[in-house]
Amino acid sequence: MSRNAHPAGPRHGDVLPDAPHGSQPGDVNALDPAIWPESATRVGGELHLGGAPVSALVLEHGTPALFLDEADVRARARSYTQAFPGIDVYYAGKAFLCTAVARWVDEEGLGLDVCTGGELAVALAAGFPAERIALHGNNKSSAELGRAVEAGVGHVIVDSFDEIHRLIAIAATAGVTQRVLVRVTVGVEAHTHEFIATAHEDQKFGFSLRDGSAARAVAAVIASDVLHFGGLHSHIGSQIFETAGFEVAAHRVISFAATIRDVHGVQVEEINLGGGLGIAYVPGDDPETPKQTLERLSGIVEIECASVGLRLPTLSVEPGRAIIGPSGVTVYEVGTVKDVTLDGGQRRRYVSVDGGMSDNIRTALYDAHYTCVLANRASAAPPALTRVVGKHCESGDVVVRDAWLPGDVRPGDLVAVAATGAYCRSMASNYNHVPRPPVVGVDQGRSQVLVRRETEDDLLRLDTGVAR
């Protein structure tokens, strides 16, 4: 199994790798089905998404643009709900959320995990059933907690003693009993980048099992008349390809659940093992299928519960990237092609596109690797080692660090980057005052704007010095 979880070093913009990521492909026009959405095909050499040619999509929606394959999103959502009966699946909205996506996952039977008041507002605006919403976050404000309680969210994952105190006051004022899960840090570090490994001790999330804070948090919840202790939550990281970390986490969480039963006489109703399941970004990435993953997790929980005589709780998970990530493709227009001679006489081709780190910060932030292709045509030209870069005034503004593109790529061509559905538009910014791109749903040859493109008027509207 692949262990590549895209580790990053401290510097990004000025360090070139010793060797390119991945060998030269046999066919530079090929679309790896493990990486691209199911509808991605070439017709007459041109890339089609959701049954529509990219040239037509770009003519209507411009570039850069993120295209989401609706059927692919729905199929991946169903693959989780159908993979293993009895497991509750919450879509992690932080990966990407808009009202249309919220409705898609609702219609496919998933719950929804939100992390902020803004994500909650989108969910409620979409008409998502509040009882199937879970609220996360390490610093939920009183206003966010109040809105969640008022809306009737299914449960709040509490993350600090301050939050427990705030939630008790809010629930008491509202005259309701709020169901909560207690987030615990279990001391398991997944094989991933430091910034997205979330279960080691030195970090901002949750209550530690080791120092006793988790036990005190559970006791505080159980002692409250307005909070209902529903269970435990654990999250060990992101872009994980193996279940070994989950095995250790489940062992520690279930051991803690047995202690809660013995000390308080309270049965843990639910154990949420979080998300973080990986996807394929480049050839060689080999994530498990949802069925394989959920069967393993369920088996782990059954074995651990049996070992301590614990009644089997509900198992829940929170895939986000694994549902939306492979369904998204970002299309850019090439503006500049430049060859640079490196030390030793090597040459590197820089292909500059009309987006960059404002619509995909992951390469600069995590040293993430992506796959891209020439989209508007096929080419018989020999592959050239290429770095696809953005238009921002930063040396670290890299979209695809090592890409094999045809040697005849020229200004005006379209380049499509695969697996951009997760954490690209949701982490987008207006750096250099570049408006954020649209998100466009594609399905059966039709397209629909889900989130419109920002304009310069949108940017200026917030500037109070602009004459009106």
C-alpha positions in Angstrom: 0.0 0.0 0.0 1.1 3.5 -0.7 2.4 5.5 2.4 2.7 8.8 0.5 0.6 11.3 2.5 2.3 14.3 1.0 4.7 15.4 3.8 5.9 19.0 3.5 9.1 20.7 4.7 9.4 24.2 6.1 10.2 25.8 2.7 8.3 25.6 -0.5 8.9 28.3 -3.0 12.7 28.1 -3.5 13.6 24.5 -3.2 13.5 22.2 -6.2 13.1 18.5 -5.8 16.1 16.3 -6.7 13.9 14.2 -8.9 10.4 14.7 -10.4 7.4 13.2 -8.5 6.5 10.2 -10.7 8.1 8.8 -13.8 7.5 10.0 -17.4 4.1 8.6 -18.5 3.7 6.4 -21.5 0.8 8.4 -22.7 0.8 12.1 -21.7 -2.9 12.4 -22.7 -4.1 9.5 -20.6 -6.6 10.0 -17.7 -6.0 7.7 -14.7 -9.4 6.5 -13.6 -8.2 6.2 -10.0 -7.6 10.0 -10.0 -10.1 11.6 -12.3 -13.9 11.6 -11.9 -15.8 8.7 -13.6 -17.2 11.0 -16.3 -13.8 12.4 -17.3 -13.1 11.2 -20.9 -11.5 12.4 -24.0 -13.6 12.8 -27.1 -11.7 13.8 -30.2 -8.7 14.5 -28.0 -10.6 17.0 -25.8 -11.4 16.4 -22.1 -15.1 16.1 -21.3 -16.5 16.4 -17.8 -20.0 15.4 -16.9 -20.7 14.8 -20.5 -19.6 18.3 -21.6 -16.5 19.4 -23.5 -14.2 21.7 -21.5 -14.0 24.2 -24.3 -17.8 24.7 -24.1 -17.7 24.8 -20.3 -14.9 27.4 -20.4 -16.7 29.4 -23.1 -19.7 29.7 -20.8 -18.0 30.0 -17.4 -14.5 31.3 -18.0 -11.3 30.3 -16.3 -10.2 29.5 -13.7 -13.2 27.5 -12.7 -13.8 24.5 -10.5 -16.1 21.9 -12.1 -17.9 19.4 -9.8 -19.2 16.2 -11.3 -22.6 15.9 -9.5 -23.1 12.2 -10.3 -19.6 11.4 -9.1 -20.3 13.2 -5.8 -23.5 11.4 -5.3 -22.0 8.0 -6.1 -19.2 8.5 -3.7 -21.7 9.6 -1.0 -23.8 6.5 -1.6 -20.6 4.3 -1.5 -20.4 5.2 2.2 -24.0 4.9 3.1 -24.2 1.5 1.3 -20.8 0.2 2.3 -21.6 -1.1 5.8 -25.1 -0.9 7.3 -25.4 0.6 10.8 -22.6 3.1 10.5 -23.6 6.8 10.6 -21.9 8.8 7.9 -21.4 12.6 8.2 -20.1 14.6 5.3 -17.3 16.9 6.5 -18.5 20.2 5.1 -15.1 21.9 5.6 -13.8 20.0 2.5 -16.2 22.1 0.4 -19.7 23.3 1.2 -22.4 25.2 -0.6 -26.2 24.8 -0.5 -26.3 22.6 -3.6 -23.7 20.2 -2.1 -25.5 20.2 1.2 -28.7 19.1 -0.7 -26.9 16.4 -2.6 -25.5 14.8 0.5 -28.9 15.2 2.3 -30.6 13.4 -0.6 -28.1 10.6 -0.5 -28.8 10.1 3.2 -25.7 11.5 4.9 -25.4 13.7 8.0 -23.4 16.9 7.8 -20.5 18.0 9.9 -20.0 21.7 10.2 -17.2 23.6 12.0 -18.3 27.3 12.2 -21.3 29.5 12.3 -20.8 30.2 8.6 -20.9 26.5 7.6 -24.0 26.1 9.8 -25.6 29.0 8.1 -25.1 27.4 4.7 -26.5 24.1 5.9 -29.6 25.7 7.4 -30.1 27.8 4.2 -30.0 24.6 2.2 -32.8 23.2 4.4 -30.5 20.5 5.7 -32.3 18.7 8.6 -30.8 20.1 11.8 -31.0 16.9 13.7 -28.5 15.3 11.3 -26.0 18.2 11.7 -22.9 17.9 14.0 -21.1 21.0 15.1 -17.3 20.9 15.5 -14.7 23.5 16.3 -12.1 24.2 19.0 -13.3 27.8 19.7 -17.0 27.9 19.2 -18.4 31.3 20.2 -21.5 31.8 22.3 -23.3 33.1 19.2 -22.4 29.9 17.3 -23.4 27.6 20.1 -26.6 29.6 20.6 -27.6 29.3 17.0 -26.8 25.6 17.0 -29.0 25.0 20.1 -31.8 27.1 18.6 -31.7 25.2 15.3 -31.7 21.9 17.1 -28.5 20.4 15.8 -28.1 16.7 16.5 -25.0 17.0 18.6 -22.2 19.4 19.5 -18.7 18.0 19.7 -17.3 19.8 22.8 -13.6 20.7 22.7 -12.8 22.6 25.9 -14.0 23.3 29.4 -14.8 26.9 28.5 -17.1 25.6 25.7 -18.8 23.2 28.1 -19.5 26.0 30.5 -20.9 28.2 27.6 -23.0 25.4 26.3 -24.5 24.6 29.7 -25.5 28.3 30.1 -27.0 28.5 26.6 -28.9 25.2 26.9 -30.3 26.2 30.3 -31.5 29.5 29.0 -33.1 27.8 26.0 -34.7 25.2 28.2 -33.4 22.3 26.2 -31.1 19.3 26.7 -28.3 19.3 24.1 -26.7 16.1 23.1 -22.9 16.3 23.0 -19.9 14.1 22.1 -16.6 14.7 23.9 -13.6 15.0 21.6 -10.6 13.2 22.9 -7.0 13.2 21.7 -5.6 9.7 21.8 -1.9 10.3 21.2 -1.9 8.7 17.7 -0.1 10.5 15.0 -1.2 9.5 11.5 1.3 9.3 8.6 0.6 12.8 7.3 1.8 16.3 7.3 2.4 17.9 10.8 -0.3 20.5 10.2 -3.0 18.0 9.4 -2.2 15.3 12.0 -4.6 16.1 14.8 -4.4 13.3 17.5 -0.9 13.9 18.9 -0.9 15.7 22.3 0.7 19.0 21.4 -2.2 20.6 19.5 -5.3 22.7 19.9 -8.1 20.1 19.6 -9.9 18.0 22.2 -9.2 16.7 25.7 -6.2 14.5 26.4 -6.7 10.9 27.6 -3.2 11.0 29.1 -3.5 14.0 31.4 -7.0 13.2 32.7 -8.7 16.2 31.1 -10.9 13.9 29.0 -12.2 12.1 32.1 -12.9 15.5 33.8 -14.7 16.7 30.6 -16.9 13.6 30.5 -17.7 14.0 34.2 -18.7 17.6 33.7 -21.1 16.7 30.9 -22.6 13.8 32.8 -23.1 16.1 35.8 -25.0 18.7 33.9 -28.8 18.7 33.8 -28.9 20.3 30.3 -26.3 18.3 28.5 -26.7 14.7 27.4 -23.5 12.7 27.1 -23.9 10.9 23.8 -20.4 9.5 23.3 -16.8 10.1 22.2 -15.1 11.6 19.2 -11.6 11.0 17.9 -9.8 12.3 14.8 -6.3 11.3 14.0 -5.4 13.3 10.8 -6.1 13.7 7.1 -5.2 12.0 3.8 -4.7 8.6 5.6 -4.3 5.5 3.4 -4.1 2.8 6.2 -6.2 1.8 9.2 -3.4 1.0 11.6 -3.8 4.4 13.3 -7.5 3.9 13.6 -6.9 0.6 15.3 -4.8 2.2 18.0 -7.2 5.1 18.3 -10.2 2.7 18.6 -8.4 0.7 21.3 -7.8 3.8 23.4 -11.2 5.3 22.9 -13.0 2.1 23.7 -10.9 1.5 26.8 -11.9 4.9 27.9 -15.5 4.1 27.2 -15.2 1.1 29.5 -13.8 3.3 32.2 -16.8 5.7 31.8 -19.1 2.8 32.2 -17.3 1.5 35.3 -17.0 5.0 37.0 -20.3 6.6 36.0 -22.5 3.7 35.1 -23.1 5.4 31.7 -23.0 3.5 28.5 -21.3 5.3 25.6 -23.9 5.5 22.8 -21.7 6.6 19.9 -18.1 6.4 19.0 -17.0 8.7 16.1 -13.6 7.9 14.6 -13.6 11.0 12.5 -12.5 11.3 8.9 -9.3 11.9 7.1 -9.6 9.0 4.6 -7.2 9.6 1.7 -7.8 9.9 -2.0 -5.5 9.4 -5.1 -3.8 12.6 -6.2 -1.0 11.1 -8.3 -0.3 7.6 -9.8 0.7 5.2 -7.1 -1.7 6.6 -4.4 -3.9 3.6 -3.5 -6.6 4.4 -0.9 -8.9 1.7 0.2 -12.5 1.6 -1.0 -15.2 2.8 1.4 -16.4 -0.8 1.9 -12.9 -2.0 2.8 -12.4 0.9 5.2 -15.7 0.7 7.0 -15.5 -3.1 7.3 -12.1 -2.7 8.9 -13.2 0.0 11.3 -16.4 -1.9 12.3 -14.3 -5.0 12.9 -11.8 -3.1 15.0 -14.6 -1.6 17.1 -16.4 -5.0 17.6 -13.1 -6.7 18.7 -12.2 -3.9 21.1 -15.7 -3.7 22.7 -15.8 -7.5 23.1 -12.4 -7.4 24.9 -13.8 -5.1 27.6 -17.3 -6.4 27.7 -18.8 -3.1 26.3 -22.1 -3.1 24.5 -21.5 -2.2 20.9 -22.1 1.6 20.4 -23.1 3.3 17.1 -20.1 3.8 15.0 -19.9 7.1 13.0 -17.3 8.5 10.5 -16.8 11.9 8.8 -15.5 11.5 5.2 -15.2 14.8 3.4 -12.2 14.8 1.0 -13.0 11.2 0.1 -16.5 12.2 -1.2 -15.9 15.6 -2.8 -12.2 15.6 -3.6 -12.0 13.3 -6.7 -15.2 14.8 -8.1 -13.7 18.3 -8.7 -11.5 19.4 -11.6 -10.1 22.9 -11.9 -9.5 24.2 -15.4 -7.1 27.1 -16.1 -6.0 28.9 -19.2 -2.2 29.0 -20.0 -0.9 32.6 -20.3 2.9 32.2 -20.4 5.4 29.4 -21.1 9.0 29.9 -20.0 12.0 27.6 -20.0 14.6 28.1 -17.3 18.1 26.7 -17.2 19.1 25.2 -13.8 22.5 24.6 -12.3 24.1 21.7 -14.2 22.4 22.6 -17.5 19.1 21.1 -16.7 16.0 22.8 -18.0 12.6 23.3 -16.5 9.5 24.5 -18.2 7.3 26.9 -16.3 3.7 27.1 -17.5 1.8 30.0 -15.9 -1.9 29.8 -15.6 -4.6 32.4 -14.7 -5.2 31.2 -11.1 -2.8 29.8 -8.5 -2.4 29.8 -4.7 -5.6 32.0 -4.3 -7.7 29.1 -5.5 -5.4 26.2 -4.4 -3.2 26.9 -1.5 -2.5 23.2 -0.7 0.7 22.9 -2.8 2.3 25.9 -1.1 0.9 25.0 2.4 1.3 21.2 2.5 3.6 20.5 -0.5 0.7 18.6 -2.0 1.1 16.9 -5.3 -1.4 16.9 -8.2 -2.0 15.4 -11.6 -2.8 17.6 -14.5 -3.4 17.3 -18.3 -3.6 19.4 -21.4 -7.4 19.6 -21.6 -8.5 21.3 -24.9 -6.7 18.9 -27.2 -4.6 15.8 -27.3 -0.9 16.1 -28.3 1.7 13.8 -29.9 4.5 16.0 -28.7 7.0 14.4 -26.3 6.4 15.0 -22.6 8.2 17.8 -20.9 8.9 18.1 -17.2 6.8 21.1 -16.3 6.0 23.2 -13.3 2.5 24.7 -13.4 2.5 28.0 -11.6 0.0 30.7 -10.8 -0.1 34.4 -11.4 0.6 35.6 -7.9 3.6 37.6 -6.7 5.1 34.7 -4.8 7.8 32.2 -5.7 5.8 29.6 -3.8 2.8 30.1 -6.0 2.9 26.6 -7.5 -0.2 24.6 -8.6 1.5 21.4 -9.8 5.1 21.1 -8.8 6.1 18.3 -11.2 3.9 17.7 -14.2 4.5 15.8 -17.4 2.8 17.9 -20.1 3.2 17.8 -23.8 6.1 19.8 -25.0 3.9 21.9 -27.3 1.8 23.5 -24.6 1.2 27.1 -25.6 -0.6 30.2 -24.4 -4.4 29.8 -24.8 -4.3 26.1 -24.0 -6.4 24.8 -21.2 -4.8 22.8 -18.3 -7.1 20.7 -16.1 -6.0 19.7 -12.6 -7.6 16.7 -11.1 -8.8 16.0 -7.5 -9.4 19.6 -6.5 -12.9 19.2 -5.1 -11.7 19.3 -1.5 -9.9 22.1 0.4 -9.3 24.2 -2.7 -12.3 26.5 -3.1 -13.0 26.2 0.6 -9.5 27.5 1.4 -9.5 30.1 -1.4 -8.5 33.7 -0.8 -8.3 37.1 -2.5 -4.6 37.3 -2.4 -3.3 40.0 -4.8 -7.0 41.0 -5.0 -7.7 38.1 -7.4 -11.5 37.3 -7.3 -12.2 33.7 -6.3 -13.3 31.3 -9.1 -16.8 29.9 -9.6 -17.9 26.4 -8.7 -19.9 24.8 -11.5 -21.9 21.6 -11.3 -21.8 19.4 -14.4 -24.1 16.5 -15.1 -25.3 14.8 -18.2 -23.9 17.4 -20.5 -25.4 20.3 -18.6 -23.7 22.8 -16.3 -25.1 25.0 -13.5 -23.3 27.6 -11.4 -23.3 26.6 -7.8 -21.1 29.4 -6.5 -20.7 32.3 -8.8 -17.4 33.9 -9.8 -16.4 36.8 -7.6 -15.9 40.1 -9.4 -13.8 43.2 -8.8 -17.1 44.9 -7.7 -17.4 42.3 -5.0 -13.9 43.2 -3.8 -14.5 46.9 -3.9 -17.8 46.6 -2.1 -16.0 45.9 1.2 -13.6 48.8 0.7 -15.1 51.8 2.6 -12.8 54.3 0.8 -14.4 53.7 -2.6 -16.6 56.5 -3.8 -20.2 55.5 -4.2 
